Amino acid sequence: MVFDSESGAEAFDMKTVLRWVEILVGATFVGAAALKALDMTSFAVQVSAYGIVRDPFWVELAAYGSVIAETLLGAAMVAGFRFRGLLYPATEAMLLGFSALILYAWRFQGLADCGCFGKYIELAPGPSILKNIVMMGLMAAVWRGWAKGFWRDASSAPRAMAARIAVAVVCGVIVLGVGVYATATASPAPARPDRSHASSNRPFAQFVFERPERRVDLGEGRFLVAMLSASCEHCVASVAVLNDFGKMPGMPPVVALLMGSSSEIDAFLLQTAPEFPWLAIDALTFMTFIGSAPPRFFLVEDGRQRHFWDTDPPSPEDVAQALAAEE
């Protein structure tokens, strides 16, 4: 088949194929943006797991910026707005940038799920990068078709232009509608703690809360702080060990900071029956304290981190060694 805009039926066939490829890639972008918009909090947590930004403000900005960029580019592809060909390098640059971020987080942060389709379709970093490479190749072919003049004569008649604008608007409305619906039906998230008592070297001082048994202030005294997710099986298994730890003489009291929806936390508490105080905190604050995934256990003194352990709760010997090493 001759790749030439003047080759009659063959050129027409190639033009049609490439146009459908453009629509398919654009629809994938819009669909991915819609899945992210279904639960922006979970997507922001996935963004935080990349380890590039941790502050909740910048994490949310990156999450919303990603969804907006994917929606705009995807809608433009589906509707056929190419902006004199600038759509193609912009799409290639975004796919390349996403791939670089995934590769970094995979190599240095232990990323397990790229978050490309929100929390609803898990995709490991390797397949995600391969997907992006395939999409870059497809868009390169479409870009070449544009350079050959396949769409230079695209109709600009009022009806045709109105139809293209309508298609782009529908794509945007789909993502926006999904986001509005998800926000309206979502369970209330835990409020973010008051950070006025915290500082860069005393980050745990922001956690002050009341429990029937006593008032807990992580800014004063020594604690073993467990960062647990209510949907994490390993976190569930850790509670029994933490219950036993809290009964050992000479050990700091255990306090848990929990991430999860109200229903997830209720199920977690019913299943584990923790015998130590706990506080539900918002997901983005939670993610500032851990690596790519919970659980993590901190030895905290007067709001400062003394030591931490990943995966498994520390033994009394581990805590004693950490305290001795700091003295």
ABEGO torsion letter per residue (X at the ends): XBBBAAAEAAAAAAAAAAAAAAAAAAAAAAAAAAAAAABAAAAAAAAAAAGABABAAAAAAAAAAAAAAAAAAAAAAAAGBAGGGAAAAAAAAAAAAAAAAAAAAAAAAGBABAGAAEAABBBBAAAAAAAAAAAAAAAAAAAAAAAAGAAAABBABAAAAAAAAAAAAAAAAAAAAAAAAAAAABBBBBBBBBAAABBAABAAAABBBBBAABBBBAABEBBBBBBBBAABAAAAAAAAAAAAAAABBGBBBBBBBBBEBAAAAAAAAAAAGBABBBBBBBAAAAAAABBABOBBBBBBBGGBBABBBBGBBBBAAAAAAAAAAAX
